[in-house]
Amino acid sequence: MAIIKTAHDLAPAAQTEARPLTDGSQGFSRYSYLFEARAASPDAGLFPGTSEAGTIERLKTFEVASRPSYLPKPVLQMRLPPVYTYFGQFVNHDLSAPVPLPSGGAQAAAETRVIGNQDLGGLDKSARADVGTILTRVVNAHEAPLTLASLYADGPHSRNGAVRALYAEDGMRFRLAPTRRVTDAGFLEQKVNPGAVLHARRAWDIPRADREPQIADLRNDGNLVLCQLHLAMMLLHNKIVDAVAPGHRTAEDCFGAARGELTQLYHWLVLNDFLPNLLSRAVVSRPLATWKSRLRPDQGVPMEFSTAAFRFGHSMVGQAYDFNGNFGNGGRISTAGATLKQLFDFTSRNNMEAPGEAATLQLPDHWVVDWDRMSRPTVAGTVPNPGGAERIDLQFAPDMLNIVGASGVVEHGSIMFRNLMRGFHRRMPFGQDLADACGVPRLLPEEVLSAIPAAPAGAAGLPDLRAVAQDLGFAKQTPAWLYCLCEAEVREQGQRVGPTASHIIADTLVALVARSPTALPRHPGDGLLAKSGGPALTTIRDLVLYAVKGHGNAEADTLPP
């Protein structure tokens, strides 16, 4: 497997990063539909009495009315800490990396009218492909989804030199790079007292070169929290190697044992921590290990999953975070926290906010995440300032729309417009139809409208998004992604995803875990790490805290200059 260089589907430069696959024999997997007959219906996701162009115009109208310049975005926090937001993004990248697979050259690819990561111009196409064309032309760069390929690719013994370069010379561990120290002059230029700054001691970063992260999936350097989570997984793998090395005679065997152990742990946490904390309580009332999935063994990641049900994380992103001892509660530099803009700035592509300096710079050591803060459970009845994960609803952090989504340019698509259009072009049935297919009671029209923000008091002359939705027919036929957010708000008060999305997510993730060569994951207490004297890591918080312990990455406020 090659390194995934496809840009994140919301990255501003996504259209420049296309890496079409041309070998149809191997190296990728196919997407599928859980409910293919519904997707194949001529009126799937098509508003009654409209053409395809007419439906697109309705989606545009709704997006314009939802822009942040019109409606306030109150911070409504959920009970979960921010680590769940970014663990979900890590999982999503480990599952799905859509790339175009043209047949007949670029012109034929353009004529398919399929929205892909790099197909920004396609957002305004007035027609869409049939199901067969979509499944043929959009493929998943992950040959085996949910097997940590986004972390490992195909390992240190790959025939691909770029993959081998991710690993240390011992052929077992990941290669790491040290963080860097900003000069006093650099702090003074930013009007920061150098003597007040806290630095992580001897902390690690992912290796970077020429504005490119040296990791298996470049999308995981899309924001600083996700990148630090990817780094934590690298550090944990190296720790597992240390634990199991005495029992293995060759580097290849040791690496394989460590990868298998971390994959088992990862799967266990997905089924026993991540999903139970986010899926509808009606769905997780029974153990997920006993879930009977609709996803057949021969099917790939469902479009209903990747296009609608598992796209709730955008809503969970906070505007600012209690990030570390410099940026957050009691922060030495900012008590307002690390802003979302800063988390996007501190990536390889954006050069770590270091204008005029070399493009190979590593992360500054005062920006190392304090995972204790970012994984600390939210205390009931309190509202941290700055906050953590936000509720799953239609209120987005403004910078998610302004910075990431370019909300002022409909043709290029804000997050709202891209998600709505992606669903339409990939033939998503309306959310009500997906609820029927999952055997879940539909939201009533008035329930859908109740989840859509109303115009604020005193907003005379500004569009009322709820009224706009009513006029456009969204209350009775709700685009699938939008419906999933409404359902989370109505059925779970934004603390969990709703039952329709939960069914689709459980169908997908349980089936993919069951396909893994490691089979159903064992309890961490029975794993190689615990048997070698390490802890049983039973929560995502356990994982990140143990991964960074002893590496200088355990907490950001360890050492003044």
C-alpha positions, -999 to +999 in steps of 0.1 A: +000+000+000+013+035-009+013+065+014-021+083+012-015+117-002-051+125-011-060+158+007-087+159+033-120+164+016-124+198+033-089+210+027-087+243+007-061+228-016-078+195-021-081+199-058-043+200-062-036+167-045-054+142-067-036+108-069-058+087-092-054+050-090-049+034-124-043-002-116-076-019-113-062-051-099-052-043-064-043-016-039-078-004-032-113-016-021-147-008-034-174+012-017-209-002-015-245+007-006-263-008+024-296+000+007-286-001-030-322-004-043-331+029-026-300+046-039-307+033-074-342+048-074-346+076-099-360+099-072-333+091-045-326+124-028-346+143-054-372+168-041-407+160-055-416+180-085-380+192-092-353+183-116-318+175-105-308+211-111-339+222-091-328+201-061-293+216-063-308+251-062-327+242-031-296+229-014-278+262-024-306+283-010-305+264+023-267+268+026-268+305+020-294+309+047-272+289+072-241+310+069-225+322+101-229+359+093-266+354+098-270+332+128-251+331+161-233+299+170-237+293+208-213+269+224-234+239+235-210+214+250-215+177+252-204+154+280-175+139+261-140+155+260-125+166+227-103+135+222-135+117+210-139+142+182-104+135+168-104+098+175-135+097+153-116+116+126-087+092+129-111+063+125-127+079+095-094+083+078-085+047+086-117+036+069-122+057+039-099+074+014-119+081-017-100+085-049-111+086-086-105+056-108-111+070-143-116+047-172-110+062-206-090+092-194-097+125-178-126+134-200-145+102-191-138+109-154-153+143-158-184+130-175-192+107-146-205+136-125-194+120-093-184+142-064-150+132-050-124+148-028-107+166-057-139+173-077-146+208-063-157+219-097-182+191-097-202+207-069-222+226-095-228+198-119-265+196-127-267+159-132-255+128-114-242+093-122-261+061-117-252+037-088-231+014-110-209+043-123-204+057-088-193+024-074-170+018-104-154+053-105-150+062-068-128+037-050-113+034-015-075+037-013-077+015+018-075-021+006-085-034+041-104-006+059-101-003+097-068-022+100-046+008+109-033+012+074-034+049+079-008+044+106+013+016+092+007+015+054+022-019+046+050-017+071+088-014+073+094-042+049+073-026+021+086-026-015+077+011-015+107+031-004+086+060+009+068+037+032+101+021+045+113+056+052+086+060+079+104+035+100+136+034+120+166+014+108+157-014+132+127-023+110+104-024+140+098+012+153+085+044+138+110+071+131+103+103+151+116+138+151+122+162+181+101+193+186+119+226+183+123+256+206+112+290+195+138+317+201+132+345+226+132+369+197+105+349+181+083+352+212+090+389+216+080+394+180+046+378+189+044+401+220+049+371+243+071+371+274+096+343+268+101+338+305+064+329+309+062+302+283+061+265+294+080+240+272+076+202+269+109+185+277+125+164+250+091+159+233+087+141+200+069+152+168+061+134+136+090+138+111+084+165+085+103+174+053+096+201+026+062+209+041+051+173+040+044+151+070+063+118+069+034+096+079+013+070+062-018+092+057-011+129+051-047+138+060-037+131+096-016+163+096-047+183+087-050+198+122-027+198+152-049+177+175-053+149+149-016+150+142-008+147+179-032+117+181-014+101+152+019+107+170+005+091+201-003+060+181+033+059+168+046+063+203+024+036+216+035+012+188+071+019+198+063+011+234+047-021+225+078-031+205+099-025+236+075-047+256+073-076+232+108-076+216+123-101+241+099-128+229+107-125+192+138-134+173+135-113+142+126-077+136+098-087+112+082-110+138+085-083+165+069-057+143+041-080+133+033-088+169+033-052+179+011-042+150-013-070+158-014-060+195-021-023+187-048-032+161-065-055+186-064-027+212-077-002+186-106-024+176-115-031+213-116+007+220-138+013+189-163-013+200-161-007+238-154+029+243-158+051+212-191+037+199-208+030+233-202+067+241-215+081+209-242+058+195-278+060+204-287+044+237-314+024+219-286+008+198-259+002+224-284-013+249-269-047+237-232-055+233-219-045+199-200-078+197-234-095+192-246-070+165-260-086+134-247-064+106-264-057+073-230-053+056-222-084+037-187-099+037-181-090+001-191-053+005-169-024+011-175+007+032-211+019+026-218+052+010-245+057+036-218+055+063-192+077+046-216+103+031-241+107+059-240+087+091-204+092+101-201+128+092-213+141+126-177+150+138-178+184+120-205+195+145-184+183+175-154+205+166-150+233+192-140+269+184-112+268+211-097+242+234-081+239+268-051+227+250-021+229+273-005+250+300+002+278+275-032+279+258-062+271+279-075+274+315-048+293+334-027+295+302+006+313+303+001+328+268-037+327+263-065+318+287-089+318+257-074+285+246-060+272+213-082+285+186-094+263+158-075+285+133-042+279+152-048+241+152-051+243+114-020+267+112+002+243+130+005+217+102+033+210+078+014+226+049+010+259+069+047+259+080+039+261+118+031+298+117+067+306+111+069+331+082+103+335+068+118+304+084+127+271+068+098+249+055+112+219+073+104+232+108+091+208+134+063+216+160+073+242+186+077+225+220+052+249+237+025+236+213+026+199+225-009+188+234-016+180+271-037+149+266-048+150+303-067+182+295-080+171+262-092+137+274-105+148+308-142+139+313-166+169+313-180+175+348-218+177+348-232+212+353-200+230+344-190+247+312-152+248+307-138+280+292-124+273+267-145+243+259-143+208+246-164+188+222-196+205+211-230+189+208-240+171+176-264+195+160-266+222+133-245+247+153-210+247+139-179+264+152-177+295+130-141+287+119-152+253+107-173+272+082-151+303+076-116+288+075-122+252+064-152+255+043-148+289+026-184+296+034-186+328+014-181+309-019-210+286-026-195+273-058-165+259-039-187+248-010-188+254+027-189+223+049-227+225+048-229+228+010-202+201+003-219+176+026-253+183+011-241+181-024-219+150-018-250+132-005-270+143-036-244+133-061-238+100-044-276+093-045-283+093-008-320+087-001-336+113+022-331+107+059-367+096+063-361+068+038-329+057+056-349+056+089-374+033+072-347+011+059-331+008+094-365+001+110-364+033+130-394+056+135-391+087+113-387+122+127-420+141+124-418+172+102-421+194+133-393+175+149-370+182+120-378+219+121-373+220+158-336+209+153-330+237+127-318+270+143-345+297+143-337+333+136-324+350+167-345+376+185-343+410+169-329+396+136-353+416+114-345+413+078-323+383+081-335+349+068-350+325+093-333+291+085-362+272+100-387+290+078-364+285+048-363+248+055-401+246+057-405+265+024-379+243+006-396+210+018-368+199+041-392+191+069-407+161+051-378+152+028-345+159+046-311+154+030-295+124+047-266+141+064-288+170+076-313+145+089-287+126+109-278+159+127-314+167+133-320+132+147-291+135+171-305+168+184-341+156+187-335+120+199-303+124+219-302+161+228-269+164+208-251+141+232-251+111+208-259+103+172-295+093+165-307+058+160-307+059+121-271+069+119-262+046+148-276+016+129-255+024+099-224+031+119-228-002+139-234-021+107-202-008+092-177-009+121-188-041+137-186-059+103-152-044+095-138-054+129-151-089+124-132-092+091-099-084+106-073-112+108-073-106+145-110-115+147-131-100+175-107-081+198-098-095+232-099-075+264-068-053+268-061-071+301-055-103+281-032-087+255+005-089+250+011-054+265-006-063+298+011-097+299+045-080+294+039-058+325+021-029+309-013-016+317-047-027+304-057+003+283-095+002+284-104+038+273-092+062+247-080+084+276-059+055+289-044+051+254-032+086+249-019+092+284+001+059+284+014+065+249+030+098+257+041+090+292+079+092+296+084+108+262+083+144+271+048+146+255+030+137+287+021+173+295+029+206+279+034+225+312+065+206+324+093+231+323+097+269+321+126+281+300 
